[in-house]
Amino acid sequence: MATTLRIEHLVKRFEGLVAVNDLSIDVQERKIHALIGPNGSGKTTTLNLINSVIPPTSGQIWFRDTLLTGKPTFETVKAGVGRTFQNIKLFSSMTVLENVMMGGQKDVSHNMLRFIVDLRGSHREERVLREKACEVLDSIGYYSLECWGGATFDSCLRFLNEDPWERLRQLRAHLPHTKLQMLFRGQNILGYKHYADDVVDEFCAKSIENGIDIIRIFDALNDVRNLEQAIKSTKKYGGQVEATLSYTISPIHNEDYFVKLGRELEEMGADALCIKDMANLLLPMDAYSLVKRLKETVSIPIHLHTHNTSGTGDMVYLMAAMAGVDIVDTALSPLANGTSQPATESLVATLKGTVRDTGLDLGKMSEAAVHFRKVAERLKASGALDPKVLNVDTNTLLYQVPGGMLSNLISQLKQAGKEDKYYDVLAEIPRVREDFGYPPLVTPSSQIVGTQAVMNIIFGERYKNFPKESRAMLRGEYGKLPGTVNEEVRAKAGIKPEDVITCRPADLIEPELPKYREQYKGLARSEEDVLSLALFPQVAEKFIKLRNTRHPLGQRFIKPLEHAEKVERHIAPLSRKK
């Protein structure tokens, strides 16, 4: 008989009490199993662990090929695992069969009886629905879909137990008519440190080979030296380079600064230029002026990325459209606004019939929105989508904090039990940023500055403690800081003037790829595995070991597409020209 439910080394501790201690069980298909023991032996706790009512301290729970550990209860139920309780509550007016059927009514689109007798068929139906959503997205006519890179790679490995490379291949297969775009952090690739040039080159090669068309390359400090290798490699392997201006506001970041930077990036070989307004700081009239000057200065398309954190995103896009911007980033309405992008449908409707008509089909967008509306509801219900990040907050214009950084701050303060210090931290961020030489607040600098601000507030003393990343930034390991660093703060971090790096940081890094291949030769089954392990060694190693154990042939498994951080983000062209 096949094993349906596998429990491996399950442990649950409640402070000093061990309720479940190293429990391992294989539940066989078509067999009835009993779990017996005296009161207090951990029977109910075990059932609660299996059904994701409470999280385990350690161990794993598998249902067929699905890892249940870490999933919210609704996902465990959706996977096919249910339970009853000691105090049984039946619907007295319903038959026994009807009461049983209620347990299978997890999706109103499924016939309840079919769920009971054909669970695999229900799963197939769900997969078909996801594929249908991709089909609709593919037919709308977007310039591209940003669906990979950035934080999605880490999230796949860390939270979804999923191979990000397989996700990309699946997206490529189901979106054959739409360009796929990724976010690439220059010499940092997708991580939080600089990698050697050979690793950057190979990552670009494999990204393009597995389905990426456009690579949006940015550097957190706008240090163009950190973009050189990624630009060369992307063009070498046939990808399109979208070089990026990381937009921010400071005494040194003005329109002249960004126009000069745009000209320099075009000369480096960029196929398009992106204004990355990660914190929604670019105001409508400033957007009009900057886009207009860039269109007069460079000959390549201008792509504008902003959010709607401060509520100005729609107006920014409208004014940019009037100034001649070629492409803008939007999101379908169920997942739009707040720290996300402005809604696609609103912009398409606004420009319809004008000289900047997008030509996109609102009817098809409405069809796609039906699918993602369910996704949004599910994310809200599970707590994965925090209501705080969906609201307009004009304080963004004061604190200059991007949406992803806000999410991290909230999480850090929750873990420290200091949620009441939220606005104190927001007020501290501009002060830390000034001390650090006005880095734009985008990954990884946003996390570095944000974490330093959190520590300054939590410890009750500014710069009592420096994370290693703060020291690295002050030392120049991430590149040249745009402005003047507070030398007192740098000295407090233990960095002498002569220790500050002035060359291209990657020039100090020897080739790393042979080392990674040798290090992981017994674990990695592909060059893609090697790259995953190089970028995220701990989470990737855990995932690959589980994958190799559970799937002897190396078959990768993929969770629903809707869980990707950015698969729902759509990039709407402001002209039909591609």
N, C-alpha and C positions, 0 to 999 in steps of 0.2 A: 504494500500500500504506500502511496505517496504521502509525504509529510505536508500537511496543510498549514499548521501553526508550529513554529519553532521558537522556543525560548532559550536563550543562551546566557548563563551566568548572571541571572537577574538578582539585583540587590536593591532594597529600599530601606533607608534609614530615616527615622524621625528623631533628629537630634541624637540622643544617646541610645535610642531604641532601634534594634535591628528587626524590622518586621518581616522582611524576606531576605534570606541569606543564600546567595549563590545557587539559585534555582535554575535548572535546565530541564526542559520538557520537549518532546516531539509529539505533537498531536497528529495522529494518522487520519487520512481521509476515510469517510464512511465508517468510522468507529466512534463509540461513545466512551468518553474518558471521565473519570471522577476524581475530584480533588477533595480529600477528607482530612480532618484533623480537629483537635479540640478548639474551643473558643480562644481567640487570641493567637492562633498559630500562623495567621497571615493569609487565610484563604480569600477573604474579601479584598484585602490589599492587592493580592495577585491578580484578581479579576479586574480591579480598578487600573492596575498597571497595563494589563493587556488591552483594555479599552481606552487607554490614554486619558483616563479621568485624572490620574496623578502621574507625574514623571518619575522614572526610576532614578536611583542614585547612580547605578551603573548597569551594564548588561544590554542585551538587544532582544527585540521581539520582531519576528518575521512572519508575515502572512503570505504564503506562496513566495513570490519574488519581491514583495513590497516590504521595505523596512518601516515598521510602525513607530519605532522609538523616535521621540521628538515631535511626532505629528499631533496636531490638535484633535480632539475627540471626533469632530465632524468628518475629518479626513479618514480616520480609522474606520468609522462606520461606513463611509463611502467605499472604502477598500473591501468591505464585506464582513467586518467583525462587529457583532452586536452582543448584548447581554441583557439579562433580566435582573431584577432586584429581589431581595428577601421579602419585602412587602409588595406583593404582586397586585397591581391595579389593572383589572380588565375592564373593557368596555362592555357593560352588562347587556346592552341591546344588540351586540354583535356576536356572530358565531365564532367558534374557536379558530376556524380558518381565517376569518376576517381580522381577528385580533393578531394572529401571526403575521398576516399581510401588512399590518400597520408598521411592523418593524422594518419592513423592506421599503417603505415609502420615503426614501431619502431624496428623491428627485421627482417632481411632479410630472416630468416629461416621460418617465418610465411607467409602463403598466405594472402594477404591483404584483400580480400573479407571475408575470414574466420575470420579475426580479427574483422571485423565490425559486423558480424552476430553471432559470437561464441567467445566472449571474454573469457568466462570461459574455453573453450576448449584450447585457446592459453595459458592460465595460467597453465592448466594441462600439455600442451606440455613442458613448461618451467620446471615444476617440474619433468617430466620424464627425461629431459636432465640432470638435477642435479643428479637424481638417477642413471642415466647411467654413469655419471662421477664417482660417488662413486663405482659403480660396476666395472669399469675399474681399479680404484685405488686398489680395493680389490683383483683384480686378478693378480697384478704385482708381489707380493711376498715380499713386504717390511717387515722388521723385526717388525716395528710398525709405526703408524701415530701419531705424536704429534698434538693433535687437541683440547686440553682443558687446563684449568688452566691458570696460568700466568695472562696476561692482557686480555685474551679472555673473561673471566667471567665478569669482570667489563664492557668491551666493549659491550657485549650483552645487559646488563641492561641499560647502559648509552646512547648508541648511536643507538641501533637497536630495542629497545623496545621488547626485546625477552628474554624468560626464558632460562638461560644457561643450566639448568638441562634438559630441553626438547631438547635442541640442542644436548646434550650428548646422550640422549636416541635415537634420530633420527640417529645420526652417528653410534651408536651401531647397530641399526636395519639394516642400509644400508652397513655396513662394517663387516659382520659376520665372515670373515676369517682372519682378520688382528687385531693384538693387538692394542689397543688404549692407548696412553700415555698422561700424563699430567705433568705440571710443578707446583711444590709445594714449597712454600717459607719457609719451616720449621715451626717454631713457629709463623711466620707471616701468614701462610696459603697462601692466595692470596692477602692479604692486605699490610698495611704499618706499622703495630704495632704488638706487641706480643699478642697472645690470650691464654686463659687458656687451660690446657691440655685436659679438657673434650670437648672443642670446636674442637681442633685439632683431637681428636679421632673420634668424630662424623662426621667431614668432610671427613676423610679418609674412614669411613664406608659407607657413602652415595655416595661418588665418585665411589667406587668399586661396590656398589650395582647397580648403574645406568649405568655401562658399562666400567669403567676404568680398565685396566689390569696392567699397569706399572705406578708407581708414581716416578718421578724424584724429589728428595728432596735435596734442597740446602739451605745454609745459607749465607747471604751476607758477613759475616765476617769470614766464615769458623770456627765458634765456634760450635764444635760438640755437645755441650750441647743443642743447639737449634734444633738439628736433632733427639734427643733421642725419644721423644714422637711420632713423625711422623713415624719413622722407626718401633717402636713397634706396632703402630696401623695398619700400612699397612700390616705387616706380620700377625697380629691378624685376619684381615678380608680377608686374602687370596690373597692380591695383591703382585706384585713384587716390591722390593725396589731397585731403582737406586740412590745410594748415590753419592753426587756430590762434586768435587773439584772446587771451584770458582777460576779460573785461573787468575792471574794477575802478573805484574812485579813490583818489588820494592826492596829496599835494604834488606828486610827480606824474600821476596818470591822467593825462589830458588828451584831447583830440589829436594834437600834433604827434604825441607819443604813439598812438595806435595807427595813425596813417603811415608814419615812418616804419613801424613794425610790419604793417601789411605789405608795403613795398618790398621790404627785405625778404619776407616769406615767399612772395611771388618770384623773386630772383633766385630763391633756393630751389624752385621747381614745383611749387604748389599748383595743383589743378583747380582748386577752389579755395576761398578764404572764408573761415567761420569766425563770427563774433560770438564768443561764448560768454553770455551774460548769466553766469551761474547763480547769482544772488538777486536777480531782478532789480539791478541798480540803474540800468540804462533807461532813462526817462524818455517819453515820446518825442519831444523836440530834439533832445540830444541824439536819439536814434536817427531821426531824419537827417540831421547835420552830418553825423559820422558816416552813415551809409552813402549819402550824396558825395562826400569828399572821397571816400574809398572808390566809388564808381568812377570818379574823375581821375583817380590815381592809378588804379590797377586794371588789367584787362580780363581778369578771371572772375567767375561768378562769386557773388557774395551770399553767404548763408548766415542767417541770424538765429541764434539759440537764446531763448530767455524762459523765465518761469512766470508764474502769476502770483508769487508770494505776497507782493505788496498791492496787488490788484491792478497794476498798470500794464500787464502783459499784452492784452488785446489792443490797447491804444498804441503801445510800442510797435506792434506788428503792422497796424494800419498806417502809421506814419512812415515806417520803414518801407512798406509797399509803395507808398507815394514817392519815396526817394529812389526807388528802383531796385530794392533788394530782390534777389533771384529766388531764394528758398528760405523758408522758416520752419522751425520745429513746433509741432503741435501734438496734442493727444486727443483721442476720442473722448467725448464728453463724460462718460462714466468714470474715467480716471484722470480727468483734467483739472486744472486750476489749483489754487493753493501753491504748494511747493512743486507741483507738476507743471506741465506746459498749458498755455491757453487752449481752449477747446477748438478742435479742427472745424466742426460744423459751423460754429459762430463766425469764424473768419471766412470760410467758403461762402456762406450766405451773405456776409457783408460785402464781399468783392464781386459777387455774381452780377453780371451785366455791365461791369466797369472795364476799363482798359487793363486792369490787373485781375480779371476773372481767372480763377485757377483751373476751371474746366473739370473739376472733380464732381462726382455724382453724390449728391446729398442722400438720395434714396439708398444707395449701397452703404453709405456711412451709417445710416440709421439701422440697416440690417446688421452690420458688424457691431454696432453699439449694443444690440440686444444681448449678444454673447458676453461682452465685456461688462455689461451692467450686472450680470450674475456673478462675474469674477469680483467686481468691486464689493458687492454685498457680502460675498464669502470672506474676503479679506478683512472687511470691517467687523464681521461677526467673530472672526478668529482673533482679533486684536492686532493683526499684522499691519493694518492700515490705521494709524493713530489719527483721530479726528483733529488733533492740534495742527497737523501739517496740511490740512485741507482748507484751513481758514485763511482769509486775508489778514495780514499783520503789517501795518505801515511802519512798525518799528524796524522792519528790514532795512528801510532807507537810512535809519540811524546807525544800526549795528552792522549792516552789510554782511549778514550771515546767510549763506545759501541753504537750500532746502535739505540736502543730504547732511549738511553739518548740523542743522537743527535736530534732525532725527538722532544723530550720534550724541549730541548734548543731552537730549532728553533721556536717552538710554543710560549714559554715564551717571547722570544725577539720580536716576531711579536706583541704580545699583548701589550708590553711595547713601541712599536715603536722604538726599538733599534736594528734592524737587522744588522746595520752597526757594532755593537759591537761583532759579532759572533766570530771572531778569538781572540778578547781580552778575551772573556769568556773561549775559549778553552785553552788559555795560563794560565788563572787563576786556572783552574781545578786542575792541578798537585800540585800547591802551597797549595790549600785548602786540598787536599788529604794528603799531607805530614803533615800539621798541625793537621789533624784528626787521625793520626796514621796509615796511608796507608790502609784504607779499600779497598777491591776489589770493582770495580765499576760495581755493578749489583744491581737490584732492591731489597730493597729500597735504599741502600747506594748510588747508582748512582744518583738517584733523589735528595737525600739529599745534596750530595757534589755539584751536578750541580746547584741546586737552590741557594745554598750559594755562589757559584762562580758568578752566574748571579746577585745576590743582591750586591755582592762586587763591581762589575763593574758598575751597573746601579746607585748605590748611590755614586759612586766616592770615596769611602772610604772602606777599608777592615774591615769587621766585625763591621760595624756600626749598623747592624741589624742581629739578629739570628732568623730564623724560629724555631718553637717549635721542629721540627724534628731534627734540628742540635743540639739543647740543649739536646734532648733525647739521641742522639748518643754519645755526649761527656760525658754524665752522665752514660753511660753504659747500657741504657735501651734496646738496641739491642744486647747486649752481649759484650764480651771482644774484644777491638780493637787490631788488630795484632801487631802494633808498638807503639812507644812512642808518646803520645799526646803532642802537644805544650801547656804547662801549662798556658802560657800567654793568649792564645786564650780561653782556658777553663775558666780561671778566668774572662775574658771579657764577657763570656756567663753567668756569675753569678753562676758558679758551684765551690763549695769548694772541696778539696781533700776528705774530710770525707763523701761527698754526693755521691761519685762515687760507683755504684753498682758492687760488686765483685762476687756475687753468680749467679746461673742460673737465668736469669730474670724472667722466667715463675714460679719459685718457690714463687715469691711474688704476684702472681695473684690467687685469689680465684676462684673456679669453677664458670663459667659464664653461662652455658647452661640453668639451671633452670630460671635464671633471664631473658634471652632472650625469652624463651618460654612464660613466664608470660607477659613480655612487649608487645609481638606481638600476643597474643592469639586471639585477635579480627580481626587480619589481615592475619596472616599466615594460609595457608590451608594444609601445609605439613611440615615435618621436614626440607625438602630442602628449603622451604620459610624462615624458622627460620634462617637457616645458611646464606642465601643470605642477610637477614636483619641484621644479626650480623656483617657480613663483610663489607657491603656497605649500611648502614642504610638509607641514603638520597635517593640515586638512586634506591635502591631496593624497598623502600616504595612507591615511585612515580610509579614505574613500576607495582607493585602488586595491588595498588589501581586502576590503569587504567585497568589492566587485570581483576580484580574482577568486575569492573563496566561494562566493555564491554562484558565480557564473564561470565554470571551468573553461569554457571556450572563449572567455573574454568578452562575452556579449554585454554591451552597455545597455543600461536601462534608463528610461527617460520618463519623467513625471509630466503632468499636463502642461502644455505650453503656456497657459495663462499665468503660471507662477513666475515666469521670467520677469525680472525687475523692469525691463524696458521694452518687452515685446509689444506692449500696448502703446508705445510712443510712435506716432506717425509723423512723417515729415512731409508737409504739403508744399508742392511747388507753386510759386506765384507766377509761373508762366508754363505753357505746355511744352516748352523746349526742354529736352533732356540732354 
